[in-house]
Amino acid sequence: MSSRTIETLASTLPEPETPIRADGLTKRFGSFTAVDHVSFRIRSGEIFGWLGPNGAGKTTTIRMLLGLIQPTEGQLSVLGLDPVTQKKTLQARVGYMSQLFTLYNDLTAGENIRFYGRVYGLSRERLARRREEILQMAGLEGRENSLTASLSGGWKQRLALGCAIVHEPPVVFLDEPTAGVDPISRREFWSLIYAMAHAGTTVLVTTHYMDEAELCQRVGFINQGRLVAMGTPDELKQTRMQGQVLEIVSGDPDRAIRLLKDLQASGRMPFDEVALYGAQIHVVVPSADEYRDPIRRLLEGDGIPVKGIDWIVPTLEDVFISTVRVSDGGN
C-alpha cells in the first residue's frame, strides 16, 4: 500500500468513543517510579502512538492496561473493564503483540494460527475462516505449511500480528512491533495497522521509528515515566518545538557536523540540537533568520562547502528531542 493510500485511509478513519482510559496511572517498583501519574484517552478506531526513550515507561503502561501488572495508583479501563479485577475477561477481548517474537518456530504458520485460535476459544468454523484470512493478510498463502523459523522477518511479524488478532479484538496493543524489520516490511505492516483501524479497531502502538510515529493519528511523548506532550503530529510540530530548525546541505557533512558540535559544546553558538538526518544536518537555533548567515560564514570560513542552508518545518523527531530535553531540564 502506498504512502498516499495510507494518508487517504487516515482521513476517513472512524472516531467514536474512548475504549482506553487512564487517570493518574502510576507504577512504582520500590523507590523507582516507572510511570508517574499519567492520564490519557484513546478513541475507538484511533491509532495512538506511545513514544519515549528506552526505560521511559512505555511497556509498563501497556502491561498495566492489559492487567499483567497492577498499578500503584490511579484508575484505568479498557473496553469499560477494569484490568485489575476483570483481567481474564479483558484479555479475551484484546490483542497484544509484544516486543519479543512469541510464535513457535517449530510450528508451521498454519499451526501457529490454529494454536492461538484455540487458546482464544474460537469455534472450528470461525477458526477455519480466520486462518484463511490471516494467511492472506500476512501474504503467506501457499506457505501455511512452512516452518515459522524459515520465514523472513517481515512475514514473521505479519504472522505474529495475525495470531494476536485471530479472535478479532476491538482493541490491539502493539509494543515495538516492527523492531529489526526492513523498511519495506515496516511499510507493509503499517498498511495492515491502517486497515484494522479503518475497520474500527483501536490500536495503541509503541515505536522507536519517527517515520512510523508520523503515521499515528495522535501521539503521546513519555519521558522518565511522565507524559510530557500529547496531540496530533501536526499539533506537536506547531506547539511543542523549542526554536527553529535549519537544514544544512554540505559537500562535506562529516566535517560540518564536527565543527557545528564544537561550536555547540564551546557555547559560541546557542544550538539546542545538532543532528545528522541522512546526508543533511539539522541545527535547532533560537531564530533561523538570525543564525542562517553566521553559520554559513563559519562553515565556509573553515573550508567546508555549503550547498544550502534553509529553515524547514521540524520533523516529529526534532520535536521529540526538543520536548524530551525540556522535560529533562534542558540537559
C-alpha positions as CSV (number, residue, x, y, z in Angstrom):
1,M,0.0,0.0,0.0
2,S,1.4,3.4,-1.0
3,S,2.1,6.3,1.3
4,R,-0.7,8.3,-0.5
5,T,-3.2,5.4,0.2
6,I,-2.3,5.4,3.8
7,E,-2.9,9.1,4.1
8,T,-6.2,8.7,2.4
9,L,-7.3,6.0,4.8
10,A,-6.1,8.1,7.7
11,S,-8.5,10.9,6.7
12,T,-11.5,8.5,6.7
13,L,-10.9,6.5,9.9
14,P,-13.9,6.4,12.3
15,E,-13.7,8.0,15.7
16,P,-16.4,7.1,18.2
17,E,-15.9,6.9,22.0
18,T,-12.9,6.1,24.3
19,P,-12.3,2.4,24.8
20,I,-8.9,3.1,26.6
21,R,-8.8,5.5,29.6
22,A,-6.1,6.2,32.2
23,D,-6.3,8.6,35.1
24,G,-3.3,9.3,37.3
25,L,-1.8,6.0,36.3
26,T,1.3,5.3,38.4
27,K,3.6,2.3,38.9
28,R,6.4,2.2,41.4
29,F,8.9,-0.6,41.8
30,G,10.3,0.1,45.3
31,S,11.7,3.6,45.2
32,F,11.7,3.7,41.4
33,T,8.7,5.3,39.7
34,A,8.3,3.7,36.2
35,V,5.0,5.5,35.3
36,D,4.2,8.8,37.1
37,H,0.6,10.0,37.2
38,V,-0.2,9.5,33.5
39,S,-3.6,10.4,32.1
40,F,-5.0,10.0,28.6
41,R,-7.9,8.9,26.5
42,I,-7.8,6.9,23.2
43,R,-10.8,7.0,20.9
44,S,-12.3,4.0,19.1
45,G,-10.7,3.3,15.8
46,E,-7.7,5.5,16.6
47,I,-4.1,4.7,16.0
48,F,-2.3,6.2,19.1
49,G,1.5,6.3,19.2
50,W,3.2,5.9,22.6
51,L,6.7,7.2,22.2
52,G,9.6,7.6,24.6
53,P,13.3,6.7,25.1
54,N,14.2,3.2,26.4
55,G,13.1,2.9,30.0
56,A,10.6,5.8,29.7
57,G,7.6,3.6,30.9
58,K,6.0,2.6,27.6
59,T,5.9,-1.1,28.1
60,T,5.0,-0.7,31.8
61,T,2.0,1.3,30.7
62,I,0.8,-1.4,28.3
63,R,1.3,-4.1,30.9
64,M,-0.9,-2.2,33.3
65,L,-3.6,-1.7,30.7
66,L,-3.5,-5.4,30.0
67,G,-3.8,-6.4,33.7
68,L,-0.4,-8.1,33.6
69,I,0.8,-5.9,36.5
70,Q,-1.2,-3.8,38.9
71,P,-0.9,0.0,39.1
72,T,0.4,1.5,42.4
73,E,-2.1,4.4,42.0
74,G,-4.7,5.7,39.5
75,Q,-7.6,4.3,37.6
76,L,-7.8,2.7,34.2
77,S,-10.3,1.0,32.0
78,V,-10.1,-0.9,28.7
79,L,-13.4,-1.5,26.9
80,G,-15.2,-0.5,30.1
81,L,-13.4,-3.2,32.0
82,D,-11.1,-2.9,35.0
83,P,-7.8,-4.6,34.1
84,V,-7.2,-5.3,37.8
85,T,-10.4,-7.0,38.7
86,Q,-11.6,-8.2,35.3
87,K,-8.3,-9.3,33.8
88,K,-9.4,-12.6,32.3
89,T,-12.5,-11.1,30.6
90,L,-10.4,-8.2,29.3
91,Q,-7.6,-10.4,27.9
92,A,-10.1,-12.4,25.9
93,R,-11.2,-9.2,24.2
94,V,-7.9,-7.5,23.3
95,G,-4.9,-8.4,21.2
96,Y,-1.3,-8.0,22.3
97,M,1.9,-8.2,20.3
98,S,4.9,-7.9,22.5
99,Q,8.5,-6.7,21.7
100,L,9.7,-10.3,21.8
101,F,8.7,-12.7,19.0
102,T,6.2,-15.1,20.6
103,L,5.3,-17.5,17.9
104,Y,6.6,-21.1,18.0
105,N,9.4,-21.5,15.4
106,D,9.0,-25.3,15.3
107,L,5.3,-25.0,14.2
108,T,4.2,-24.1,10.7
109,A,2.5,-20.8,10.0
110,G,-0.9,-22.6,9.9
111,E,-0.2,-24.4,13.1
112,N,0.6,-21.2,14.9
113,I,-2.7,-19.7,13.8
114,R,-4.6,-22.8,14.9
115,F,-2.8,-22.8,18.3
116,Y,-3.7,-19.2,19.1
117,G,-7.2,-19.6,17.8
118,R,-7.8,-22.5,20.2
119,V,-6.3,-20.5,23.0
120,Y,-8.9,-17.8,22.4
121,G,-11.7,-20.5,22.2
122,L,-12.6,-20.0,18.5
123,S,-15.1,-22.5,17.1
124,R,-13.9,-24.8,14.4
125,E,-15.8,-22.9,11.7
126,R,-14.6,-19.5,12.8
127,L,-11.0,-20.6,13.2
128,A,-11.0,-22.1,9.7
129,R,-12.3,-18.7,8.3
130,R,-9.8,-16.7,10.4
131,R,-6.9,-19.0,9.3
132,E,-7.5,-18.2,5.7
133,E,-8.0,-14.5,6.3
134,I,-4.7,-14.3,8.3
135,L,-2.7,-16.2,5.8
136,Q,-4.0,-13.8,3.1
137,M,-3.3,-10.8,5.3
138,A,0.3,-12.0,6.0
139,G,1.0,-12.8,2.4
140,L,1.5,-16.4,3.4
141,E,-1.0,-18.2,1.1
142,G,0.7,-21.3,-0.2
143,R,3.2,-21.1,2.7
144,E,1.0,-22.3,5.5
145,N,3.0,-25.5,5.8
146,S,6.3,-23.7,6.1
147,L,8.0,-23.8,9.4
148,T,7.8,-20.4,11.1
149,A,11.6,-20.5,11.7
150,S,12.1,-20.4,7.9
151,L,10.1,-17.2,7.3
152,S,11.6,-13.8,6.7
153,G,11.4,-11.1,9.4
154,G,8.6,-9.3,7.7
155,W,6.5,-12.4,7.2
156,K,7.1,-13.4,10.8
157,Q,5.9,-10.0,12.1
158,R,2.7,-10.1,9.9
159,L,2.0,-13.7,11.1
160,A,2.5,-12.6,14.7
161,L,0.1,-9.8,14.2
162,G,-2.4,-12.2,12.7
163,C,-2.1,-14.5,15.7
164,A,-2.6,-11.5,18.1
165,I,-5.9,-10.6,16.3
166,V,-7.1,-14.1,15.4
167,H,-10.1,-13.5,17.7
168,E,-10.9,-10.1,16.1
169,P,-10.4,-8.0,19.2
170,P,-11.7,-4.3,19.2
171,V,-8.5,-3.1,20.9
172,V,-4.9,-4.1,20.0
173,F,-1.7,-3.3,21.8
174,L,1.5,-3.4,19.7
175,D,4.8,-3.0,21.6
176,E,7.5,-2.1,19.1
177,P,6.1,-4.5,16.5
178,T,8.5,-3.6,13.7
179,A,11.8,-3.6,15.6
180,G,14.5,-5.0,13.4
181,V,12.3,-5.3,10.3
182,D,13.4,-3.8,7.0
183,P,11.8,-0.6,5.7
184,I,9.6,-2.2,3.1
185,S,8.3,-4.8,5.5
186,R,7.6,-2.0,8.0
187,R,5.6,-0.1,5.4
188,E,3.6,-3.2,4.6
189,F,3.0,-3.8,8.3
190,W,1.6,-0.3,8.8
191,S,-0.7,-0.9,5.9
192,L,-2.2,-3.7,8.0
193,I,-2.5,-1.4,11.0
194,Y,-4.4,1.1,9.0
195,A,-6.7,-1.5,7.6
196,M,-7.5,-2.6,11.1
197,A,-8.2,0.9,12.3
198,H,-10.3,1.7,9.3
199,A,-12.4,-1.3,10.3
200,G,-12.9,0.2,13.7
201,T,-10.1,-1.4,15.7
202,T,-8.4,0.8,18.3
203,V,-4.6,0.5,18.2
204,L,-2.0,1.6,20.8
205,V,1.5,1.2,19.3
206,T,4.9,1.9,20.7
207,T,7.7,2.6,18.2
208,H,11.3,4.0,18.0
209,Y,10.8,4.9,14.4
210,M,9.7,8.5,14.0
211,D,8.5,8.0,10.4
212,E,6.1,5.5,11.9
213,A,5.0,7.9,14.6
214,E,4.1,10.4,11.8
215,L,1.5,7.8,10.7
216,C,-0.3,7.8,14.0
217,Q,-3.4,10.0,14.4
218,R,-2.2,11.1,17.8
219,V,0.9,10.5,19.8
220,G,1.9,10.8,23.4
221,F,5.5,11.5,24.5
222,I,6.5,9.8,27.8
223,N,9.8,10.6,29.4
224,Q,11.1,9.3,32.8
225,G,7.6,8.0,33.4
226,R,5.8,11.3,32.8
227,L,3.5,12.2,29.9
228,V,5.3,15.4,28.6
229,A,3.2,16.1,25.4
230,M,0.2,14.7,23.5
231,G,-1.5,15.6,20.3
232,T,-1.5,15.0,16.6
233,P,1.9,15.1,14.8
234,D,1.0,18.5,13.2
235,E,-0.2,19.9,16.5
236,L,3.0,18.9,18.3
237,K,5.2,20.4,15.5
238,Q,3.3,23.7,15.8
239,T,3.2,24.0,19.6
240,R,6.0,21.9,21.2
241,M,9.1,22.8,19.2
242,Q,11.6,24.9,21.1
243,G,13.4,27.0,18.5
244,Q,13.6,26.7,14.7
245,V,15.3,24.1,12.5
246,L,17.9,24.9,9.9
247,E,18.7,22.2,7.4
248,I,22.2,22.3,6.1
249,V,23.4,20.6,2.9
250,S,27.1,20.4,2.7
251,G,29.6,18.8,0.4
252,D,31.4,17.5,3.5
253,P,28.8,16.7,6.1
254,D,31.2,14.9,8.4
255,R,33.5,17.9,8.9
256,A,30.4,20.2,9.0
257,I,28.8,18.3,11.9
258,R,32.0,18.1,13.8
259,L,32.5,21.9,13.6
260,L,28.9,22.6,14.5
261,K,29.1,20.3,17.5
262,D,32.3,22.0,18.6
263,L,30.5,25.4,18.3
264,Q,27.7,24.0,20.4
265,A,29.9,22.5,23.1
266,S,32.0,25.7,23.4
267,G,28.9,27.9,23.7
268,R,30.0,30.0,20.8
269,M,26.6,29.2,19.1
270,P,23.4,28.6,21.1
271,F,22.4,25.4,19.3
272,D,19.8,23.3,21.1
273,E,20.5,20.3,18.9
274,V,22.9,19.3,16.1
275,A,22.0,16.1,14.3
276,L,22.6,14.2,11.0
277,Y,19.5,13.3,9.0
278,G,20.7,11.2,6.1
279,A,23.0,13.5,4.2
280,Q,21.6,16.7,5.7
281,I,22.3,18.3,9.1
282,H,19.6,19.7,11.3
283,V,20.5,22.5,13.7
284,V,18.0,23.9,16.1
285,V,18.5,27.6,16.7
286,P,16.5,30.4,18.5
287,S,15.9,32.1,15.2
288,A,16.5,30.8,11.7
289,D,16.8,34.3,10.1
290,E,19.3,35.4,12.7
291,Y,21.7,32.4,12.6
292,R,21.5,31.3,8.9
293,D,24.2,33.6,7.6
294,P,26.6,33.4,10.6
295,I,26.5,29.5,10.4
296,R,27.2,29.7,6.6
297,R,30.2,32.1,7.2
298,L,31.6,29.9,10.0
299,L,31.5,26.7,7.8
300,E,32.8,28.3,4.7
301,G,35.5,30.1,6.7
302,D,36.7,26.6,7.8
303,G,36.8,25.5,4.1
304,I,33.6,23.5,4.4
305,P,31.3,23.9,1.3
306,V,27.7,24.8,1.9
307,K,25.3,23.9,-0.8
308,G,22.2,25.1,1.0
309,I,21.0,26.3,4.5
310,D,17.3,26.8,4.9
311,W,14.6,26.9,7.6
312,I,12.4,23.8,7.4
313,V,9.3,22.6,9.2
314,P,10.5,20.4,12.1
315,T,10.2,16.7,11.9
316,L,8.4,14.8,14.7
317,E,11.9,13.6,15.7
318,D,13.1,17.2,16.1
319,V,10.0,17.9,18.3
320,F,10.5,14.7,20.3
321,I,14.2,15.5,21.0
322,S,13.3,19.1,21.9
323,T,10.4,18.0,24.2
324,V,12.4,15.4,26.0
325,R,15.3,17.8,26.5
326,V,13.0,20.4,28.1
327,S,11.4,17.7,30.3
328,D,14.9,16.7,31.4
329,G,15.6,20.3,32.5
330,G,17.4,21.3,29.4
331,N,20.3,18.8,29.8
